[in-house]
Amino acid sequence: MQFEKLQKNWNKLEPIFTQSADVKANLAETSRKFDDMNASFKAIINEMRDHTTVKEACVVAGRLDRIKELLATLDTCETELTAYLDQKKKKFPRFYFVSDKTLLTILSNSSKPGEVAKNLVDCFCGLKTIHFVNDEHGNPTKESYKMESQDGETVGFDKVKNYMCVGEVEDWLRNLE
């Protein structure tokens, strides 16, 4: 039962702590804890694979204690991640209305406003997206020239000075608001 809980929680948090640059940067110590736990978890999995029966894999001396330690570390990482997300929600209250998964997607793409724009409908009722000026390679920059509603209506930003999506994502979204 303990191992099943460990595996389930690990499966949920592994992509967050291994793929989100925002989480790694802002939760450096927690990410290090997760990385250590992750390596130990994978080592146990590899050791278990070497046994011919489930019983042999489960009765290894100290295995249950090690699993409990890893589960405690994973719980700590999850608690610290939740506290971090709560800080972001306090800075931009519209984040309270999006799922943690969507919020993590937004935060992990904070340096790519074009990716964040795909989730704006979750933050702003009626807003479908914002459109960006493309660079010479056709990739969106951080400079937005208009926003579009779900009904297809558009509002352009000042032609002299387009809207710049720079800084922390919750800051530029608050300014957009």
C-alpha positions as a Markdown table, in Angstrom:
| # | Residue | x | y | z |
|---|---|---|---|---|
| 1 | Met | 0.0 | 0.0 | 0.0 |
| 2 | Gln | 2.8 | 2.4 | 0.9 |
| 3 | Phe | 4.6 | 1.7 | -2.4 |
| 4 | Glu | 1.4 | 2.2 | -4.4 |
| 5 | Lys | 1.0 | 5.7 | -2.8 |
| 6 | Leu | 4.6 | 6.5 | -3.4 |
| 7 | Gln | 4.3 | 5.5 | -7.0 |
| 8 | Lys | 1.1 | 7.4 | -7.6 |
| 9 | Asn | 2.4 | 10.6 | -6.0 |
| 10 | Trp | 5.7 | 10.3 | -7.8 |
| 11 | Asn | 3.9 | 9.9 | -11.1 |
| 12 | Lys | 2.0 | 13.2 | -10.5 |
| 13 | Leu | 5.0 | 15.2 | -9.4 |
| 14 | Glu | 7.8 | 13.9 | -11.5 |
| 15 | Pro | 7.0 | 15.9 | -14.7 |
| 16 | Ile | 6.5 | 19.1 | -12.6 |
| 17 | Phe | 9.9 | 18.9 | -10.9 |
| 18 | Thr | 11.8 | 17.6 | -13.9 |
| 19 | Gln | 10.4 | 19.7 | -16.7 |
| 20 | Ser | 9.3 | 23.0 | -15.2 |
| 21 | Ala | 12.1 | 25.6 | -15.3 |
| 22 | Asp | 10.0 | 27.9 | -13.2 |
| 23 | Val | 9.6 | 25.4 | -10.4 |
| 24 | Lys | 13.3 | 24.5 | -10.5 |
| 25 | Ala | 14.3 | 28.1 | -10.3 |
| 26 | Asn | 11.9 | 29.2 | -7.6 |
| 27 | Leu | 11.9 | 26.0 | -5.6 |
| 28 | Ala | 15.6 | 25.1 | -5.9 |
| 29 | Glu | 16.0 | 23.4 | -2.6 |
| 30 | Thr | 12.7 | 21.5 | -3.0 |
| 31 | Ser | 13.7 | 20.5 | -6.5 |
| 32 | Arg | 17.0 | 19.1 | -5.1 |
| 33 | Lys | 15.1 | 17.1 | -2.5 |
| 34 | Phe | 12.9 | 15.8 | -5.3 |
| 35 | Asp | 15.9 | 14.9 | -7.5 |
| 36 | Asp | 17.4 | 12.9 | -4.6 |
| 37 | Met | 14.1 | 11.2 | -3.9 |
| 38 | Asn | 13.6 | 10.5 | -7.6 |
| 39 | Ala | 17.1 | 8.8 | -7.9 |
| 40 | Ser | 16.3 | 6.6 | -4.9 |
| 41 | Phe | 12.9 | 5.7 | -6.2 |
| 42 | Lys | 14.3 | 4.7 | -9.6 |
| 43 | Ala | 17.0 | 2.7 | -7.9 |
| 44 | Ile | 14.4 | 0.7 | -5.9 |
| 45 | Ile | 12.4 | 0.1 | -9.1 |
| 46 | Asn | 15.5 | -1.2 | -10.8 |
| 47 | Glu | 16.4 | -3.4 | -7.8 |
| 48 | Met | 12.8 | -4.8 | -7.8 |
| 49 | Arg | 13.1 | -5.7 | -11.4 |
| 50 | Asp | 16.0 | -8.1 | -10.6 |
| 51 | His | 13.8 | -10.3 | -8.4 |
| 52 | Thr | 11.9 | -13.2 | -9.9 |
| 53 | Thr | 8.9 | -12.9 | -7.6 |
| 54 | Val | 6.9 | -10.0 | -6.1 |
| 55 | Lys | 7.5 | -11.5 | -2.6 |
| 56 | Glu | 11.3 | -11.5 | -3.1 |
| 57 | Ala | 11.1 | -7.9 | -4.2 |
| 58 | Cys | 9.0 | -6.8 | -1.3 |
| 59 | Val | 10.8 | -8.5 | 1.6 |
| 60 | Val | 14.2 | -6.9 | 1.1 |
| 61 | Ala | 15.5 | -5.8 | 4.5 |
| 62 | Gly | 14.9 | -2.1 | 5.1 |
| 63 | Arg | 12.8 | -1.6 | 1.9 |
| 64 | Leu | 9.6 | -0.6 | 3.7 |
| 65 | Asp | 11.4 | 2.0 | 5.9 |
| 66 | Arg | 13.1 | 3.4 | 2.8 |
| 67 | Ile | 9.7 | 3.6 | 1.0 |
| 68 | Lys | 8.3 | 5.5 | 4.0 |
| 69 | Glu | 11.2 | 7.9 | 3.9 |
| 70 | Leu | 10.8 | 8.6 | 0.2 |
| 71 | Leu | 7.0 | 9.1 | 0.7 |
| 72 | Ala | 7.7 | 11.6 | 3.5 |
| 73 | Thr | 10.1 | 13.5 | 1.2 |
| 74 | Leu | 7.6 | 13.4 | -1.6 |
| 75 | Asp | 4.9 | 14.8 | 0.7 |
| 76 | Thr | 7.2 | 17.6 | 1.8 |
| 77 | Cys | 7.9 | 18.4 | -1.9 |
| 78 | Glu | 4.2 | 18.5 | -2.6 |
| 79 | Thr | 3.5 | 20.7 | 0.4 |
| 80 | Glu | 6.2 | 23.2 | -0.7 |
| 81 | Leu | 4.9 | 23.2 | -4.3 |
| 82 | Thr | 1.4 | 23.9 | -3.0 |
| 83 | Ala | 2.7 | 26.8 | -0.9 |
| 84 | Tyr | 4.5 | 28.2 | -4.0 |
| 85 | Leu | 1.4 | 28.0 | -6.1 |
| 86 | Asp | -0.6 | 29.7 | -3.3 |
| 87 | Gln | 1.9 | 32.6 | -3.4 |
| 88 | Lys | 1.3 | 32.9 | -7.2 |
| 89 | Lys | -2.4 | 32.9 | -6.7 |
| 90 | Lys | -2.2 | 35.7 | -4.1 |
| 91 | Lys | -0.2 | 37.8 | -6.6 |
| 92 | Phe | -2.7 | 37.2 | -9.4 |
| 93 | Pro | -6.1 | 36.1 | -7.9 |
| 94 | Arg | -7.4 | 34.8 | -11.2 |
| 95 | Phe | -5.1 | 31.9 | -10.8 |
| 96 | Tyr | -7.5 | 30.6 | -8.1 |
| 97 | Phe | -9.9 | 29.8 | -10.9 |
| 98 | Val | -7.5 | 27.5 | -12.8 |
| 99 | Ser | -6.5 | 24.0 | -12.0 |
| 100 | Asp | -3.0 | 23.5 | -10.5 |
| 101 | Lys | -2.1 | 21.6 | -13.7 |
| 102 | Thr | -3.0 | 24.6 | -15.8 |
| 103 | Leu | -1.3 | 27.0 | -13.4 |
| 104 | Leu | 1.9 | 24.9 | -13.6 |
| 105 | Thr | 1.6 | 25.0 | -17.4 |
| 106 | Ile | 1.3 | 28.8 | -17.4 |
| 107 | Leu | 4.2 | 29.2 | -14.9 |
| 108 | Ser | 6.5 | 26.8 | -16.7 |
| 109 | Asn | 6.0 | 28.7 | -19.9 |
| 110 | Ser | 6.4 | 32.2 | -18.4 |
| 111 | Ser | 9.2 | 33.0 | -20.7 |
| 112 | Lys | 7.1 | 32.0 | -23.7 |
| 113 | Pro | 4.0 | 34.3 | -23.7 |
| 114 | Gly | 2.7 | 32.6 | -26.8 |
| 115 | Glu | 2.3 | 29.4 | -24.9 |
| 116 | Val | 0.8 | 31.2 | -21.9 |
| 117 | Ala | -1.8 | 32.8 | -24.3 |
| 118 | Lys | -3.2 | 29.3 | -25.0 |
| 119 | Asn | -4.4 | 29.2 | -21.4 |
| 120 | Leu | -5.8 | 32.7 | -21.1 |
| 121 | Val | -9.4 | 31.5 | -21.6 |
| 122 | Asp | -8.9 | 29.8 | -18.2 |
| 123 | Cys | -7.9 | 33.1 | -16.6 |
| 124 | Phe | -10.1 | 35.6 | -18.4 |
| 125 | Cys | -13.7 | 34.8 | -19.2 |
| 126 | Gly | -14.3 | 35.8 | -22.8 |
| 127 | Leu | -10.7 | 36.3 | -23.8 |
| 128 | Lys | -9.5 | 33.7 | -26.3 |
| 129 | Thr | -5.9 | 34.8 | -26.8 |
| 130 | Ile | -3.5 | 37.6 | -27.4 |
| 131 | His | -1.6 | 37.9 | -30.7 |
| 132 | Phe | 2.1 | 38.5 | -30.9 |
| 133 | Val | 4.5 | 40.1 | -33.3 |
| 134 | Asn | 6.6 | 37.4 | -34.9 |
| 135 | Asp | 10.4 | 37.6 | -35.2 |
| 136 | Glu | 12.3 | 37.1 | -38.5 |
| 137 | His | 11.9 | 33.3 | -38.2 |
| 138 | Gly | 8.1 | 33.4 | -37.7 |
| 139 | Asn | 8.3 | 32.7 | -33.9 |
| 140 | Pro | 6.2 | 34.9 | -31.6 |
| 141 | Thr | 8.1 | 37.5 | -29.6 |
| 142 | Lys | 7.0 | 38.9 | -26.2 |
| 143 | Glu | 5.4 | 41.9 | -28.0 |
| 144 | Ser | 1.6 | 41.6 | -28.4 |
| 145 | Tyr | -0.3 | 43.8 | -30.8 |
| 146 | Lys | -3.9 | 42.7 | -30.1 |
| 147 | Met | -6.2 | 40.6 | -28.0 |
| 148 | Glu | -9.1 | 38.4 | -29.3 |
| 149 | Ser | -12.4 | 37.5 | -27.6 |
| 150 | Gln | -14.0 | 34.0 | -27.9 |
| 151 | Asp | -16.5 | 35.7 | -30.2 |
| 152 | Gly | -13.7 | 36.7 | -32.6 |
| 153 | Glu | -13.8 | 40.4 | -31.7 |
| 154 | Thr | -10.3 | 42.0 | -31.5 |
| 155 | Val | -8.9 | 45.0 | -29.7 |
| 156 | Gly | -5.6 | 46.3 | -30.9 |
| 157 | Phe | -3.0 | 47.7 | -28.5 |
| 158 | Asp | -1.5 | 51.2 | -29.1 |
| 159 | Lys | 0.3 | 51.1 | -32.5 |
| 160 | Val | 3.0 | 53.3 | -31.1 |
| 161 | Lys | 3.7 | 51.0 | -28.2 |
| 162 | Asn | 2.4 | 47.4 | -28.2 |
| 163 | Tyr | 1.9 | 45.4 | -25.0 |
| 164 | Met | 5.0 | 43.8 | -23.8 |
| 165 | Cys | 4.8 | 40.5 | -21.9 |
| 166 | Val | 7.9 | 40.7 | -19.8 |
| 167 | Gly | 8.7 | 39.8 | -16.2 |
| 168 | Glu | 6.9 | 37.3 | -14.0 |
| 169 | Val | 3.8 | 36.0 | -15.8 |
| 170 | Glu | 1.5 | 37.0 | -13.0 |
| 171 | Asp | 2.7 | 40.6 | -13.3 |
| 172 | Trp | 2.2 | 40.9 | -17.0 |
| 173 | Leu | -1.1 | 39.2 | -16.8 |
| 174 | Arg | -2.2 | 41.6 | -14.1 |
| 175 | Asn | -1.1 | 44.5 | -16.3 |
| 176 | Leu | -3.0 | 43.0 | -19.2 |
| 177 | Glu | -6.1 | 42.8 | -17.0 |
